[in-house]
């Protein structure tokens, strides 16, 4: 699937200059016509880039660029990407250049002059999508591959600024600030500067350059401070690091309410002429966590600061993650209207234009590393650590100088007490402390017993609908607050809905219920004196795998948003806007929800009960067969061995009855827990994608379909077991017919009929207890009973000692189970995820 490029509006030249803010550099947009191949270059098709592509596997893109001879030698050329997912393998004129980790962050690749030629050059790149584990958590946003954002061709002089990082140091009253700019300057063919020796021999001589900096007010150009000019000496193909300091008196501080913004312009001059310049935004503020009257609080500019945030997912209708400038501007307007002062980016690095708009309009950004609900035992695997380390480096390098970035999120939902988790926090926390200047935070689940706070400036407590709003939620928030100690706590809450469900808030999946949940949760957070709230989420988005929890029309849409995919607001948007801005709250309708057992379960249970009663009361032989099969199985199966066959109709009746009983029990269990996050997590582990997952979603929400499906599965399993028994008979030379083998399996399954009286009340029992563990253990016990009976009957029919059949049957079951578990473990790390499930969700 490729999201339509025709509806994409390209960024203007003026907007592109926001990403490459330099008057001396050549900036050419590479948006537009490219060629694409998904068969390793065997065939190509014309496409328009950028675009969001969800096809699996590697994809190649190519296009031609033209660089005149004079510009080729007078400038150093590079590719600048605003966001490519995820690895790039670059070829230039058919020659391999290198492999680069992109990670959806802005970064550049210098094009080697030795592989460029005057005139037409062919750029070809192979894009490798993120690994499967990157989106292996429920509600993971779909990870689009390819050239998702704009890409540009940049030409710079042979000495240019490669990187700028900024640190600010305030006095205690915030009336004076020292601004330190850490500059990385890189050179190439410096002998060509000034047009001299443009096409001559290489030179290793050193040249001197002057570097200066000017701080101006954003929008007006008024100069606020200028630094002393510094001289650097550099030779060909070298990198020099240097610092420039500026002092500002009575700085205009940046905050969401008053986003005072400056621009810092760095210039590099040679022989009195500016050969390179670069401008970065500067917002001066001081954010930290502190104690105010003994209470842990986030502080902004020496004043308590309460976070009012929403999760934000970059997704545009029909465009995927390929966001237009217009869509970002509309989202910023909607966020400011809503009244939030921060957004949390939980999936990938934010679009640079979105960051720019947050800088200008006063919205903080919390940017997460994508480590969500990840088993601790997998945290020290090389492929995971290398990828996350690369993402952290890209994040710090690209975003740390941006004023709107408030903090980096280390993780969400890890097992805090694990030694692997502690080692991960040590590694990532120490990196960001050295490479960045922003606050650090992480998110933990409600119910967490311990928290490692070593690299945590503030903590996010993730609630769920398991903790009902009111006293239950309040009690857990206060416990989490005590657990956080002197670290400020922020509460994260939200819930998915059925978009067309207008049944009132008594229906937990209605739009009114979402609004009520946010309202009550917000009030509880205020009562507990917490440092803020983050609502999940601002907008709906496309998920990496099917979602069962809300039975959506499109199973790949997460309907957790205050707005839908097209940004149409829901009632919850109006509610949160009223809460954040002290406006009149919208009225909510209660509605009526029927919590009684669904009629289909009553009808099916009664029908099965009546069928069973008729069979044992009307047909004496059937009653006798059942008693003999249960009480005296040896004699019963001896009849089969001696070819005294049972009636096929009786065997089919018992087979259908036992299969239908299991079907209604399984269908009831799935239906009761259809909206459980734990069930969703198990589905993700066992059936992450494919038509089986879609089918499972359908039968979960449609009990009639589930009953029919699992009944067929039951009969099919009897036939499969009969086939295995028949194969064993062939191997051992035992004379046996298929109907005999089928009879063995069916009549061995009589214990499953014990579930029949349970089925009638099962919906009520499961709804009241909220747990199916007892039922799973019961069904497992019945299966062991069935399997033992089946092996015993096989030994009777085969006329061999039972110990041999038990040994071979047990070995066969262990072998099949081992193959299944080994396969799933290799594919999805089954045991690690199951351990995580039982230690968190359960």
N, C-alpha and C positions, 0 to 999 in steps of 0.2 A: 504493500500500500504506500503510495506517494501522495502526500497532501498537495492539493491543487496549487501550482505555482502562479496560475493566471490571476488569482485574487491577491497576490502579494504586491504591495506598493513599495518600491525601492526607496531607500533613504536618499535624501537630497545631498548635494555636494556640501552644503552648509552643515547638515547634520553629520556627515562623515567627518568633518573637521573637528567635531566634538571628540571623536575617538582617536584622531591623530591631530592634536591641536598644535600645529606648527605652520608658520607662514613660509618657511624656507624649504619644506619638503614637498615632493611631488606625490599626490594622492590620486590613484586611479581605482575606481570601483570595478571589481570583477563580477558583479552581479550581472545576470543575464544568461545568454546562451552558452551552455556547456554540452559535452557529450558524456554519456553514462554507460557503464557496462557492469553487469552482475555475473558475467561468465568469464572473468579474468582476461578481458580484452578481446575475446573472440568476436563479439558483436557490440555495436555501439548504437545508442539512441540519443536524439536531441532532447534536452531538457532545459529548464530555467532554474537557476540557483540564485539565492539560497532556497532550501526546501527541507521539510522534515520527512524522513523516510523511515518506515518501520519494518522494511524487509530484513529478514535475518541474514547474517553473513557479511562478507567483505564486499565493498562496492568500489569501483574505479570511476574517477572523473578526470576529464581532460579538456583543455582549451588552449588556444594560441594567444600569446601576448606579443605586442610589438614594442621594441625599444630601439630608438634611433642610435646610431653609432656614437654620436657625440654625448648623448645622455647616458649611454651604457658605460662610457669611460669616465664621465664626470661625476657619476653618482654610484653609490652602493645600493643594491636593490634587495628588497625583502618582501615576503608575503606576510600580511597582517590579518589574522582571523579573529573575529569577534566571538566565535564559538563553533567548534567542530567536535563531533562526538564519534570515536574517542581517540584512536591512534591514527597518525598520518604517516604513510610511507610515500616519500616525495621523489619524483623523477623529473629531470629537466633535460629536454631534448633527447629523451631515451636513456639518459644516464642516471643512475641511482644517486640521490643526494643524501638521504638519511631517513631515520624513523623518529617520530616525535610524538610525545604524549600531549594531547590537546586538553581533554577534560572539560570541554565547554567553557573554558576561560579565555580571555583575550591573550594572545601571544603572537610573536613574530618568528619567522624563519628566514635567516639571511640566505640569499641565493648566491652560490659561489660564482665568481666571475669566470672561472675557468670552464664552467659548463654553460654560460650564456654566450650568445652570439648576436652581432648586430642584425636588426630587423626582426624577423618572426622567430619566436621561441615557443616550444610546446611544453606546457606544464601538465603533468599527470600525477595524480595522487590516489593512493589506495587507502580507503577509510575502513578501519576495523571497529566494529561496535563494542560497547562495554561487555564484560563477561556476564554470564547468567546470574552469578551471585549478587551482582550490583543491584538487581531489582527483585531479590527474593525476600520480600516482606509484603504483608497485606497492604493494600492501598498504595503500592509503589507506582509512581508515575511512569507511564510508558517512556522508554528511553529511545528517542529517535536518533538514528545514525546519519552520517553524511555531513555535508556542509550546511549546517542548520542556520547559521547567521551569516551576515555579510563578510565578504573577504575582499581585501584591498591589496593593490600593488603599491609599494612605497619606495620612493627614491630619495635618498639622503646624501648629503655631502660625505666626503671620506673621513671626516671626523664628526661624530654625532653623539647625541645623548641617547644612551640605550635604556637607562632606568633611573627613576627618581623615587626615593622613599623619604617621607617627611616625619619628623618628630617634633613635638612642641613641649616646651617646659615653661610652666607658669610659676609666678610667685603665689604666696598663700592667698592673697586677696583677688587674684586673677586680673590685676591691673597692669601687668607687664608679662610679656611672653617672648621667649627666645625660640625662633623657628630654625631648626637644623635640617638642611636638605642633604641627603646622602646621594651623591651622583655617581653613576657608572657611565664612563665615556669610552667609546670604542672607535678605533681607527681602522682604515684599510689602506688604499693606495694614496697616501698623503702627498706624494710627489706630484700628483695631478692637480692639487688645489691651485686655484687662481688661473687655471688654463695652461699653466706651464708644463712642458714635458708630458702632454696629454697621452701620447701614444709611445712614449719612450721606454727606456729600460727601468727595471725595478730599482728602488732606492731604499737603503736602510738608514738614511739620515734621520735625525730627530728634529722636530719642529716644535715651536712654542705657540701656545694658544691662550687666549684670555677667556675666563668664564665669569659671568656676573648674573645676579638674580634681582628681580624686581617684584614686589608684592603690590597688587592693585585690587581695588574693590571690584567685585563682579558686577558687570553691567554698566558701570560708569567709567571705568578705566582710571579712576583717581589713584595716584601712587601713594601708598601707605608707608612703604619702607623699601630701601635699596641696600644691597650688601656691597662690601668692598670687592673690587675686581680681583680675581685670583688667576695666577698664571700656572699653566700646566705644560709639561714637556712630554711628548709622546712620539713613538716611532711607528712604522708601518705594522698593521695587524696586531695591535696591542689593546689592552683594556686598562684604564686608569680609574681608580676610585678616589673621590675627593668630597669634601664637605663645604657647604656655604651656610653661614649663619646670618639671620636677620633678627633684629629686635623691634618689637611692636609695643608701643605704649597705649594703654587703654584700648585693647583690642575689642572689636565688636564680636561678641561670642555667638557661636552657632548653636541653635537648638531647634527642635521641631516647631515651636511656636514662633520663633524669629530666626529663620535660617540665614543669618548673615554669612555671606560667602565671599572669599577672596580668590584671586588667581595669582599663582606664582609662575613667573616666566623666567626660564633659564636660557641664556644666550651664550653661544660659543663663537668667538671672533678670531679672525686670522688677518693680520696686516690691517687692522682697523675695520674690516668688513665682517658682518654677521654671516656665518656659514651654516649655523644651525640654531634653531630655537624650539622650545617645547614648553607648553603651559599646562599646569596641573591645578585642579581645584583645591582650595584650602578652607577648611572649616575649623575654627579654633574653639575648642571646648575641652572640658575635663570631666571624664566619666570614671566613676569608681564605685565600689561597694564599701559601705561604712555603717557604723552604728549611730543611730539617732535616738537619743533617749533610751538606749539599751536595745533598740529594735534594729535588726539588719535591714538596710535600705540601699537601693541604688541611688547614687548621687550624680547629678548633672550640673556642672558649674556651681558647685557648693550648695545646691538646693536638692531636696528629695525629688526623685523622679519615679513616677509610676508608669510602667509599660502598659500600653493599650494597643495590642497588636492582633494581627490575623496572619494565618499561614497563606502564602501567596504562591500559586503554581503558574509558571509561564506556559500558557496554552491558549492559542487563539483558534476560534471556530474555523474549521476547514484548512487551517495552516499548521496545526500541531504546535511545536515549540518555535516555529519561525515567526517571531513577533514583528509586527510593523510598528513604525513610530507612532502612527495614529492610535493603534490599540493600546500601546503603553501610555500614551497621554490620557486616553479615556480612563484607563485603570487608575492612574495617579489621581485624576479628578474625582473618581468614585471613592478612592481610599481617603482622600482629604475630606470629602463630603461625609463619609462614614464617621470620621473623627478619630481615626487611629493615629498614633505617633510612631508606629513601627510595623514592619512586616517581617515575617520569618520565611526564608527560602529553604525549603526542605528537600528539593530535588534538583541538583545541578547548580552551577554558578549563575548568578543573575546576569541578565542582559546589561551590557555597559550603558545603553541608553536609559534603561530603567534606573540604574544607579545614578546616572546624571540627573534624571528628573527628581530622584529622592534628595540629591544634594541641593538642588535649587528650591524644591518645595518643602523641605523639612520633614522627611520621613526616615527614621532609622531602619537599618537592615540587619537582621540576624541571619547569618549565612551558615548553614549546617554542612559538615562533612556527611556524606550519605552512608552513615553507619546506623542502621535501624533494626532493632529486634534481631540482632545477629548473635548466633551461639558463641559463647566465649571460647570454646575449644577451637574455633576456626580463626580466631583473631591473630594467631601467630603464624598462619600459613603465608608463604612467601608471596603468592599472587595477590592476596588481599593486602598485605602490608605494603608491597611495592606500589600498588595502585593508589591506596589511600595516602601514602607519603607523597606521591606525585601530585595528587589532587591538592594536598595541603600546600605544597610549594607553589603550584599555580595560583591557588587562592590568595596566599600571602603576597606574592609578587604582583598580582594584577589589581588587588582590591585594598590593600592595606593603606594606601595613601588617600582613599576615598573617604570624605567626611561622614557620609551617611552610614558607613559600615560600623556598627556598634560592637559586634562581637562575632566570634567563630564558635560554632557548636561542635563539640568533640564526638558526641554520640547521642543516641536516643534508644533507651530500652535495653541496655546491656546488663548482664548479670554482675552487679557491683562487687560482690564478695569474691569473685573469681580471680585467681592470680593472673590469668591471661588478660582480663579486663584491666587490672591494675598496671600490668606491663604496657598495655596499649595506651592508657591515660598518661603514663610516664613519658612514653615516646612522643605522642602527639602534643601533649601539654608543653613539654620542654621545647619542642620545635617552635611552636607559636610564641612562646615567651621570648625566644631568641630572634625569630624572624619577623614578628609582628608587634603591633602596639595596641591591639584591640583587646577587649574583654573576652574571657573564655567562659563557656557555659556548657552544660549538658542536660539532657532530659532523662528522667527516671520514671518508671511506672508507679502509679498508686499501688500500695501494698509492698513496695520495696522495703526490706528490713534494715539495710545498711547502705551508706553512700560514701564513696571515696571523694573527698572534697579538696584534694591537694591542688589540682589545677582548675578550680572552679570559682569564678568571680560571682556568678549567680546560678541558681539551680531552677530547672523547670520540672514541675511535677505534672505528669501526664495522667489526667483522669480518664474515665470511660463510663459508659452508661451502667456498668456493674455497680458503681457507687452512685446511688440515687441522690438527686439533689435534695438538699435539706440537711437534716441532722447527720445522716450517714456520710454524706460528702464532707460536711463541715468537720466531723470528727476525724476523718482521714486527712484533711488539709491541715488541721492543727497538729496531728501526729507527724506529718511530713515537715511542718514548720519546726518542730522540735528536733527532728532528724537533721535538718539543714543547719541548725545551730546559728552561728554568726553569719551564715551565707544567706543573702536575700533569696526568697522563694517566689517563683512566678507559676501560676497555674495555667495549664493547657487543657482546653475542653472543647467538645463539639460532638456532633453526631450526624450520621447519614440519614437521608430521608427518601421517601418515594415522592418524586416531584409533583405528581398529580393526586396525591393523597390529601384530601381536604376534610378528613373525618373528625377533626378536632384534636386537641392535645391529649385526650385519653387514648388515642391510637399512637403508640410509640414511634411509628414510622411516618407520621403526618408532618406537614410543613409547620403546623401550629405547635406540634411537640418539639420541633427543633428550636423554634422561637422561645418557647417556655423553658426549655433546658438551658439555653444561653442566658435568659433572664435570671432564672433561679441560681445558676452557677455564678453569674456576675455578682449578684447580691451576697452570696455566701463568701466569695472572695473578699468583698468589701468588709464584711463583718469580721473576717479573720485577720484583717490588717496585713494582707499579703502585698508583695511588691509589684503585682500586676497580673494581667491576664492575656493569654493568647488564644484566639478562637480559631478552631479548625472548621472551615477554611474560607478564604474570601471567594473562591470560585470553584466550580466543578472542573474536573480534569479527566483525561483519558488514562486508564490504568494499564499496567504491563500485563495483567492477567484478569480473567473473569472475576467478577464480584458477585457473591451469592447473597450477601447480608440484607440487601434491600429489594431483591428481585427487580432490578432495573430493566427497562425495555432494551437498552443496550448494555450488555453485561460488562462492558469495559469502560463504563462511566462511573466515576466516584461522585456521588450526589451529596457531598458534604458541604457544598458551598453556600455562602450567603447569596451568591448569584450563580446562575447556571452557565453553561458553556458559552452562550451568547451574551453573557453579562446582564441578563435580566434579573433584577433583584427579587429575592424571596421575602417572605414575611420576617424571617430572621434578620435580614439586612436592616429593615426598618426598626426592628426591636433593638438591635445593637446600636444603631445610630441614636436612638432615643436614650439609651443608657449612657453612652459615652458623652452625649451633649446635653444631658439633663432636660430632655424634651419629653413630651407626652408619649407614653408608651401605647402601642397599638393594642386594641382589645383582642383577646384570644377566645376562641370558641371551644368549649369542652368536648362536645360530641358524645357519642355513645359507642363503646367498644365491647363486643361480646367475647368474654373470656371463657365461655363454655367450650366443652369438647366439640370440635367440628363434627358436623353431622356425618361426614363421610366415614370417619373413624368409628362412630357408633354403629352405622349401618354395616360396615365390613365386619366388625367384631361380632355383632349379633348374627350376621349371616353365617360366619364361620362356626360360631357356637351352635347354631341350629343344625348346620350340616353335620357337625360332629355328633350331636345328640341323635339325629336321624340314623346315622350310620351304625351307631352302637346299639340303638334300641330296636330298630326295625330289622336289621340283619344280624341274626344270631351268630352266623359263622364269622362275620367281621369282628364282633365282640370277642369271640373266642380267639381268633387270630391275634388280636391286639394283646389280650392277656397272656397268651403263650409267648408272643414275641418279646414281651417285657419280663415275664416271670420265668419262663422256661425256654430261653432262646435256643438252647442246644437242640431240643426236640423239634422246634419250629424250623430251624434251618436244615435239620436232617431231612425233613420232607422235601426241601428243595434239592438237596443232594441226591435223594432217591427218586427224583423226577416226579414227585407228587406236587404238581404245580398249583400255585395259587391263581385265583382268577385275576386276569389282567385288569379288569375294571376295579377290583378291590385295591390292587396295588396302585393304580393311577389315582384312586380316590384318596388314599393315604398320602401319596406323594404330593398331590395338589393341596391337601389340607395342611401338611407340615410346611410346604413352601409358602403358602398363603399366610400362615401364622407368622413365620419369620418375616415375610414381606410387610405385614401390617405393623409389626414391632419396629422394624428398621425405618419404615416410612414415618411412623409416629415420632421416633427419636430425631430423625433429620428435620421434621417439620417443627418440633418444639424448639430446637436449637438452631433454627434457620438464620436467626439474627444475632447469633453469638460470634464474637470476635475469635473465641477459641476454635469454634467450628471452622471459621474462615481460615484460620492459620493451619489447621489440619488439612483442609482442602488444598491449600497452597503447597504443602509438603508432598502430599500423596498424588495429587492431580494438578500440577501447576498450570498446564495449558492443554489445548487440544479439544477435540469434539467430545471426549468423555467428560471433561470438566463442564462443558456447556450442557451436556445431558444431565450431569449431576445437579447443576443449578436448576434445571427444569423439574426434575423429579423431587427436589427438596421442597419446592414451592407448590407442587401439584401432587397431592397425596394419591389421587387416583392413578396418575401416571406412575408414581413410585410403587404403588401396590402391584400394578400390572407388570412393571419392569422387574421388580425383585422376585415376583412369583415365577416369571420366566427364567430368571437367573437360577432359582432354586431347582426347577425341573431340569434345567441345563446342567447344573452341577451333579444331579443324580445320574444323568446320562454320561457325563464325563467320568464319574467314579466307576460307573458300570463298564465303560470302555477300558479303564485302567485294570479293573478286575479281570475283564475278558483277555486283555493282553497278558496278564500274569498267568491265567489259565493256559493260554497258548504256549507260554514259555515252559510251564511245568508239565505240559501234556495232559492237563485235566480237561475232561469233556464238559463244556459249559456253554449255554446259550446266552445271548444278550439279555433276554427277558429274566433269566435267573440272576445275572449280575445286577440288573436294574432292581430286581426285587430285594436283593441283599441291601443295596444302598437305601432304598425307600423305607423298608421296615426297620432298618437301623436308626432312622431319623425320628422314630416315635417320641423320644424324649422332648423334642422341640414342641410337641403338642402341649407340654406343660405351660408354655407361654400363653396359651389361648385365654385362660381366665385373667391373666395379667393385662392382656391387650386392651380389654374394655376400659380399664381405669388408668391406662398407662399415660395418656395425655395429661390428666389431672396430676398424677404422681410426679411426673417429670417437671411439669410447670411449677409445682409446689416446692420440690427439692432443689431444682436448678442444677442437678447433677445426674449424669447417666452412667457414672462409674460402676454402680452396683449392677445395673442392667448389662453392661459390657462384661463384667465378671461372670454374671449368670449365664450369658450366652456363650462365653468361652468355656465354662464348665459343661454346658450342654453339648458343645462341640466335642470336647474331650470324651464325653460319654458316648456320643454318636460314633466317634472314630474308633473307640475301643470295641463297641458293639459290632461295628462293621468288620474289624479285624477278626473278632471272635467268630462271627458268622462265616467269614471267608475261610478260616481254618476248618470249620465244620464241613463246609461244602467241598473244599479241596481235600478233606480227609487227611490233614497233616497236623502234626503237633502245633498247638497254638503258639508256643514260644517262638517258633520260626517265623510265623506270620506276624506276630507282634514286633519281632526284631526287624524284619524286612519292611513292614509297614511304617514303623517309627523312623527307620532310616530314610525311607522314601519321603516322609513328611519333613524331616529335618533337611534333606537335600533340597527339596522344592523351596522350603522357607529360606534356606541359606542362599539359594540363587536369587530369589526375589529380593531379600534384604541386601545382598551384595550389590545387585543392580541399582537399587534405589539409593544405597549409601554412596555409590560411585557417582550417581547422577545429581543427587540433591543433598548429600551428607545427612542421610536420614536420621541416624542415631543422635547426631549433634542437635538437629532441629527438634527431635522428639524430647530430648533432655531439656532443651530450652522451653518447650511447651509445658512440660510437667512442672518445671520450676518457676514458671511465670503465670501462664494463662490459667492453669488448674488451681 
